[in-house]
């Protein structure tokens, strides 16, 4: 198994293709956290606790939109901390400006 500290991309390739701007890394990490939270919520919604009283396609659409909004709020606030961890990990993989 590959340790998490091993770079997934060759050193410097992330900075070459996306720039080393820390704000860009933070935004990418926040977006990834939102995707991850949405997936967690979707998986939790699949759990069945019996026959629902109300339902249908409209309710499913509403729940999906509700989960997406909650995921965006959670990621923006850093409630779970995934974004900050991802940002630190990506920043460590990008070579500092002076070492290229």
DABEL-V352331 format. One record per backbone hydrogen bond with DSSP energy under -1.0 kcal/mol. NH is the residue of the N-H (numbers start at 1). CO is the residue of the C=O. If there is no record, write none. Layout:
BEGIN
NH/CO
NH/CO
END
This chain:
BEGIN
6/3
13/10
16/12
17/13
18/14
19/15
25/21
26/22
27/23
28/24
29/25
30/26
31/27
32/28
33/29
34/30
35/31
36/32
37/33
38/34
39/35
40/36
41/37
42/38
43/39
44/40
45/41
46/42
47/44
60/56
61/57
62/58
63/59
64/60
65/61
66/62
67/63
68/64
69/65
70/66
71/67
72/68
73/69
74/70
75/71
76/72
77/73
78/74
79/74
85/81
86/82
87/83
88/84
89/85
90/86
91/87
92/88
99/96
END
